[in-house]
Amino acid sequence: MMNQTALITGASSGIGLELAHVFASKGYDLIIVARRESLLLDLERQLESIHPVSVTPVTLDLSLPGSAATLYAQTSSSGRHVDVLVNNAGFGDYGDFTETDVQKNHDMLQVNIVTLTALTRLYTPAMLERRHGGVINLASIVAFQPGPLMAVYYASKAYVLSFTEALASELAGSGIAVTALCPGPTETGFADVTGLEKSVLFERFRPVPAKDVAEFGYRAWEKGKVVAIYGLPNKSLVFGERFLPRGVTSNLMKWMQKKAV
Ligand SMILES: NC(=O)c1ccc[n+]([C@@H]2O[C@H](COP(=O)([O-])OP(=O)(O)OC[C@H]3O[C@@H](n4cnc5c(N)ncnc54)[C@H](OP(=O)(O)O)[C@@H]3O)[C@@H](O)[C@H]2O)c1
């Protein structure tokens, strides 16, 4: 019997790389996508030497308009169908919104929202036809509240959460399991890329290993969980915030985002 295929964006590092390990260990062939080609090639070699799966690296910048269509055309022309789509690629930016880089904001929204949405739109109809498949979207615990000093990133994850919950409802009973994976601070390149490593959030909420988050995400998706928040401290934070006025939550997040001294 042929292996199923999972397409994972942002598999060159962090949570995406660990998700690639998990899916390969479950016998999935992989299509792994990111910009850093050499990391993808290393991962291809590593996974194929450990597991009886085939790994196809695709070097692509997902911030480019039309990149979802390019990827879809590439995988379709090779006759591959994708059983599970993992929209993991994403990044943030730190600082006062009025001082942020306009192009960087645009690219962030493109990767975190536009490409994620387009890939989901392109790959789900074939899953629906087969009445089998899955989508895992990387949201975050930041999706549940506004995020001063990372306003665009938090808002982008709120979109991912809302979109994913709505999609899960539309696809209920279709054979396609849809999950929004919501980690808190995780040990990856994210804090460096974002400039967040010295924030109260990352100093006080000790980041957890990306491997644990990936394994948790896979299990949650397998069980058909729609919103999967990693870890008790994160679940408690999200639960507690329900009882606070939005303004208070906003100020609380501003404090958490501040650089710790
Ligand atoms: N770490 C955390 O604390 C945390 C918490 C909650 C949610 N998340 C979310 O988890 C996801 C994975 O992040 P991570 O923490 O694992 O960070 P990471 O180690 O920096 O990984 C980000 C991945 O996204 C890829 N990526 C970024 N921009 C891209 C682009 N323009 N085109 C193609 N690929 C791109 C990167 O690949 P290349 O650089 O090779 O392109 C990399 O593989 C993100 O969506 C992030 O928002 C992270």
Ligand as a Chemical Component Dictionary entry (heavy atoms), coordinates in Angstrom:
data_LIG
# 
_chem_comp.id                   LIG 
_chem_comp.type                 NON-POLYMER 
_chem_comp.pdbx_formal_charge   0 
_chem_comp.three_letter_code    LIG 
# 
loop_
_chem_comp_atom.comp_id 
_chem_comp_atom.atom_id 
_chem_comp_atom.alt_atom_id 
_chem_comp_atom.type_symbol 
_chem_comp_atom.charge 
_chem_comp_atom.model_Cartn_x 
_chem_comp_atom.model_Cartn_y 
_chem_comp_atom.model_Cartn_z 
_chem_comp_atom.pdbx_ordinal 
LIG N1  N1  N 0  8.191  29.456 18.820 1  
LIG C1  C1  C 0  7.117  29.900 19.430 2  
LIG O1  O1  O 0  7.183  30.348 20.588 3  
LIG C2  C2  C 0  5.761  29.806 18.750 4  
LIG C3  C3  C 0  4.612  29.881 19.554 5  
LIG C4  C4  C 0  3.366  29.796 18.939 6  
LIG C5  C5  C 0  3.258  29.652 17.562 7  
LIG N2  N2  N 1  4.395  29.600 16.806 8  
LIG C6  C6  C 0  4.226  29.447 15.346 9  
LIG O2  O2  O 0  4.844  28.230 14.959 10 
LIG C7  C7  C 0  5.190  28.302 13.577 11 
LIG C8  C8  C 0  6.620  27.793 13.397 12 
LIG O3  O3  O 0  7.511  28.706 14.004 13 
LIG P1  P1  P 0  8.767  28.241 14.862 14 
LIG O4  O4  O 0  8.544  28.659 16.248 15 
LIG O5  O5  O -1 9.078  26.814 14.591 16 
LIG O6  O6  O 0  9.883  29.243 14.285 17 
LIG P2  P2  P 0  11.135 29.010 13.296 18 
LIG O7  O7  O 0  12.070 28.014 13.882 19 
LIG O8  O8  O 0  11.634 30.385 13.013 20 
LIG O9  O9  O 0  10.464 28.376 12.001 21 
LIG C9  C9  C 0  9.721  29.124 11.077 22 
LIG C10 C10 C 0  9.622  28.338 9.792  23 
LIG O10 O10 O 0  8.833  29.094 8.851  24 
LIG C11 C11 C 0  9.573  29.199 7.649  25 
LIG N3  N3  N 0  9.310  30.464 6.972  26 
LIG C12 C12 C 0  9.344  31.711 7.505  27 
LIG N4  N4  N 0  9.162  32.624 6.533  28 
LIG C13 C13 C 0  9.011  31.938 5.374  29 
LIG C14 C14 C 0  8.818  32.313 4.026  30 
LIG N5  N5  N 0  8.764  33.611 3.646  31 
LIG N6  N6  N 0  8.714  31.346 3.081  32 
LIG C15 C15 C 0  8.803  30.040 3.433  33 
LIG N7  N7  N 0  8.993  29.620 4.691  34 
LIG C16 C16 C 0  9.103  30.559 5.650  35 
LIG C17 C17 C 0  11.037 29.111 8.058  36 
LIG O11 O11 O 0  11.805 28.590 6.974  37 
LIG P3  P3  P 0  12.927 29.416 6.143  38 
LIG O12 O12 O 0  13.476 30.479 7.044  39 
LIG O13 O13 O 0  13.924 28.359 5.760  40 
LIG O14 O14 O 0  12.169 29.951 4.982  41 
LIG C18 C18 C 0  10.986 28.083 9.176  42 
LIG O15 O15 O 0  11.047 26.787 8.667  43 
LIG C19 C19 C 0  4.989  29.761 13.163 44 
LIG O16 O16 O 0  3.772  29.873 12.464 45 
LIG C20 C20 C 0  4.915  30.504 14.488 46 
LIG O17 O17 O 0  4.151  31.670 14.380 47 
LIG C21 C21 C 0  5.646  29.674 17.378 48 
# 
loop_
_chem_comp_bond.comp_id 
_chem_comp_bond.atom_id_1 
_chem_comp_bond.atom_id_2 
_chem_comp_bond.value_order 
_chem_comp_bond.pdbx_ordinal 
LIG N1  C1  SING 1  
LIG C1  O1  DOUB 2  
LIG C1  C2  SING 3  
LIG C2  C3  SING 4  
LIG C2  C21 DOUB 5  
LIG C3  C4  DOUB 6  
LIG C4  C5  SING 7  
LIG C5  N2  DOUB 8  
LIG N2  C6  SING 9  
LIG N2  C21 SING 10 
LIG C6  O2  SING 11 
LIG C6  C20 SING 12 
LIG O2  C7  SING 13 
LIG C7  C8  SING 14 
LIG C7  C19 SING 15 
LIG C8  O3  SING 16 
LIG O3  P1  SING 17 
LIG P1  O4  DOUB 18 
LIG P1  O5  SING 19 
LIG P1  O6  SING 20 
LIG O6  P2  SING 21 
LIG P2  O7  DOUB 22 
LIG P2  O8  SING 23 
LIG P2  O9  SING 24 
LIG O9  C9  SING 25 
LIG C9  C10 SING 26 
LIG C10 O10 SING 27 
LIG C10 C18 SING 28 
LIG O10 C11 SING 29 
LIG C11 N3  SING 30 
LIG C11 C17 SING 31 
LIG N3  C12 SING 32 
LIG N3  C16 SING 33 
LIG C12 N4  DOUB 34 
LIG N4  C13 SING 35 
LIG C13 C14 SING 36 
LIG C13 C16 DOUB 37 
LIG C14 N5  SING 38 
LIG C14 N6  DOUB 39 
LIG N6  C15 SING 40 
LIG C15 N7  DOUB 41 
LIG N7  C16 SING 42 
LIG C17 O11 SING 43 
LIG C17 C18 SING 44 
LIG O11 P3  SING 45 
LIG P3  O12 DOUB 46 
LIG P3  O13 SING 47 
LIG P3  O14 SING 48 
LIG C18 O15 SING 49 
LIG C19 O16 SING 50 
LIG C19 C20 SING 51 
LIG C20 O17 SING 52 
# 
